[in-house]
Amino acid sequence: MMVLFPVLAALMLATVHAQEGDETITYTQCTDGYEWDPVVQRCKDIDECEIVHDACKGGMKCVNHFGGYLCLPRTAQIIVNNGQEQPAPEPAPAPNGRNGNAIARRTVPGIQCAAGFEASDHNVCQDINECETSNPCAQLCYNIVGSFLCQCNQGFDLSPDRINCDDVDECRTSNFICLYQCVNEPGRYSCLCPDGYQLVRGRNCQDINECEVGHECREDEMCWNYHGGYRCYPRNPCQEPYVLSSENRCVCPVSNPLCRDLPYSIVHKYMSIRSERSTPSDIFQIQATTIYPNTINTFRIKSGNENGDFILRQTSSVSAMLVLVKPLTGPREHIIDLELLTVNSMNYRSSSVLRLTLIVGPYSF
């Protein structure tokens, strides 16, 4: 806030003659803000800033002026020309680097205001609201005494010129902002998911179960969903000499001579894992469904483990766990035959196979 005590430019001189006998008394009266100087025989300005204690409040600085004084901000600059016409000084750069001429300034005789201020009708330097008069900022403008500040919306950073705004590339600030792919946009970013996935919670990718929302499998096929896609498998997976006995279970009849050296049954199972799954990892358990007395059960990986990606760990006399020991990269399909061999002391021997179709998804999510 700037305070100006009234400036009275004109001096009021009064001469009074009193007749008392032959004596004449003469005195001179100056207007407010001035006092008589007997040396130079004229009214001179009073410096209120020196004689008035704490003339300005709130941290303002006191500037003496003709017939009064000004209370201005500490950062304000004022040039008083004592009423004489003088060329105006070159404007100083504003705090934001712009030339002072960029903001219009009003001047009146006797007072000239610094950049960011203008003279009012009452001969007071008052702040210019640059945000209203020229709107210098690219996005957000905040007026302050003698200048202004620029700020940017979310997603932008203030540029070195302190006026313009530069887009923030959120995709470069973090590798984990999106689960799959980050796309930078002005002031924001968006996440994308690959085919077979849908975006959830703005950044995560969730597998789409095509077997529930739509697929192209035939009537004689079953749809099996995996991470990132689906596959169609025959509803009857049995091949000669095996015949279908129940869902996904094929048996080789004892009456058929071709079945003599073959496993009695093959059960087809399907499962899916993500790519690059951490290892070692238990992924599938096999268990005997029929238990005979006085028999010994042995489990082994019969085929499908040529690269040594799995081991079969027996967990009890009737069960075993398939363990993944090497990370697998998808998309890829593994067909693993897990065999249960049953023998007894009477040289009875029987075997069953669980054929596991393991589909490795294309991504780690």
Helices and strands as residue ranges (DSSP letters): E 18-20, E 23-25, E 34-37, E 42-45, H 48-51, E 61-65, E 68-72, E 78-79, G 100-102, E 112-113, E 117-119, E 125-127, H 130-133, E 140-144, E 147-151, E 156-158, E 165-167, H 170-173, E 181-185, E 188-192, E 197-200, E 204-207, H 210-213, E 221-226, E 229-234, E 243-246, E 249-251, G 257-259, E 265-273, E 281-287, E 295-303, E 310-316, E 319-324, E 332-344, E 349-360
